[in-house]
Amino acid sequence: MKVPNFTLFSHEKNEVSLSDFKGQHTLINFFPQAFTSVCTDQLCNMRDNLNNYKKLGVNVIGISVDSPFTLDAFAKSENYNFPLLSDFNKNTTRAYDVYMEDFAFGMKGVSKRAVILINKDGEEVYREVTASPGDAPNFDKLAAAVAQLSQ
């Protein structure tokens, strides 16, 4: 299944589109909110394994409904070495069917925790949406899906 294109602002205040990665594999990490423990763990796993993804030709990006300013502070605090994109208006989160109406403490409308792997043809080849925002993705299953891309 082809995935929808999007254009969002990065934590570095640049526009980034999925079409920028046309002809390349891309791993999208949707996460509910910057500076929360499981989100930090998820993205730190991506940061720490980025060279492995790059060796396999996979670009990594993160998307949340946080503002670019919040994402910039988050990226700097954790030394993230890939783009964090702001879906402040929640259009991409809805288009990828990872919108969560009720989050915590009465907050409404965040991204579910999800990893979506897109092949170089723009097709979704792996998707994991966790049952709860407190659950991390299964990184072993994700790694197996990424390894399949190079076969």
C-alpha positions in Angstrom: 0.0 0.0 0.0 1.4 3.4 -1.0 1.7 5.9 1.9 0.5 9.5 1.7 3.1 12.2 1.2 3.5 15.0 3.8 5.4 18.2 4.3 6.2 19.2 7.8 8.6 21.5 9.6 11.6 19.9 11.2 13.2 20.8 14.6 15.7 22.8 12.5 12.8 24.8 11.0 13.2 23.3 7.5 10.4 21.9 5.5 10.8 18.1 5.1 8.6 16.1 2.8 8.4 12.3 2.5 8.9 12.8 -1.2 12.4 14.1 -0.3 13.2 10.5 0.3 11.7 9.2 -2.9 13.6 6.0 -4.1 14.9 5.4 -0.5 13.7 3.4 2.4 12.3 5.4 5.3 11.4 4.6 8.9 8.9 6.9 10.5 8.7 7.0 14.3 5.5 8.5 15.5 5.6 9.4 19.2 3.1 11.1 21.5 5.2 13.8 23.2 8.8 15.0 23.5 10.6 14.7 26.8 8.5 11.7 28.0 10.3 8.6 29.1 9.2 6.1 26.5 9.4 8.6 23.7 12.9 9.4 24.8 13.8 5.7 24.9 12.3 5.0 21.5 14.2 7.9 19.8 17.4 7.2 21.7 17.2 3.6 20.3 16.9 5.1 16.8 19.9 7.5 17.5 22.1 4.7 18.9 21.3 2.4 15.9 21.3 5.1 13.2 24.5 3.8 11.6 22.9 0.3 11.2 19.9 1.8 9.5 22.0 3.9 7.2 24.2 0.9 6.3 20.9 -0.8 5.1 19.9 2.4 3.2 17.1 3.4 5.6 16.4 7.0 6.5 15.0 7.6 10.0 12.6 10.4 11.0 10.5 11.2 14.0 7.0 12.8 14.0 5.0 14.2 16.9 2.4 16.9 17.4 4.9 19.0 19.4 6.0 22.4 18.0 9.2 22.7 16.1 10.6 24.7 19.0 9.9 21.9 21.5 11.3 19.4 19.1 14.5 21.5 18.7 15.0 21.5 22.5 14.3 17.8 22.6 16.7 17.0 19.8 19.5 19.1 21.4 19.0 17.6 24.8 19.3 14.0 23.5 21.7 14.6 20.6 19.3 13.2 18.0 21.0 12.8 14.7 17.9 12.6 12.5 15.0 15.0 11.7 12.2 15.4 14.2 9.1 16.7 12.4 6.2 18.7 13.8 2.7 17.6 12.9 1.3 20.4 15.1 -1.9 20.4 13.0 -2.2 16.6 13.2 -2.9 16.1 9.5 -0.1 13.6 9.0 -1.0 11.7 12.2 -4.5 11.4 11.0 -3.5 10.4 7.4 -1.4 7.6 8.8 -4.1 6.5 11.1 -2.1 6.9 14.3 -4.2 9.7 15.9 -5.0 9.3 19.6 -7.9 11.4 20.8 -7.3 11.0 24.5 -3.7 10.9 25.9 -3.1 11.7 29.6 -4.0 14.4 32.1 -6.9 15.5 29.9 -4.7 16.2 26.9 -6.3 15.6 23.6 -5.0 14.7 20.2 -1.5 13.3 20.0 0.2 10.7 17.8 0.1 7.1 18.9 3.4 5.4 19.4 4.1 3.8 16.0 6.9 2.7 13.7 6.1 2.6 10.0 8.7 1.3 7.5 8.4 2.5 3.9 10.3 0.9 1.1 11.9 2.7 -1.7 8.7 2.3 -3.8 6.8 4.4 -1.3 4.9 1.3 0.1 4.3 0.5 3.7 6.1 -2.8 4.4 5.9 -2.8 8.2 3.7 -1.2 10.8 3.6 -1.4 14.6 1.2 0.7 16.6 1.6 0.0 20.3 -1.4 -0.8 22.4 -0.5 1.9 24.9 1.7 5.0 24.8 3.6 3.5 27.6 4.7 0.5 25.4 7.8 0.7 23.3 7.9 -0.7 19.8 9.3 -4.2 19.4 12.7 -3.3 18.1 13.7 -6.9 17.3 10.7 -7.2 14.9 11.5 -3.8 13.4 15.1 -4.9 12.8 13.9 -8.1 11.1 11.6 -6.0 8.8 14.5 -3.6 8.0 16.8 -6.6 7.2 14.1 -7.9 4.8 14.5 -4.7 2.7 18.0 -5.6 1.6 17.1 -9.1 0.5 
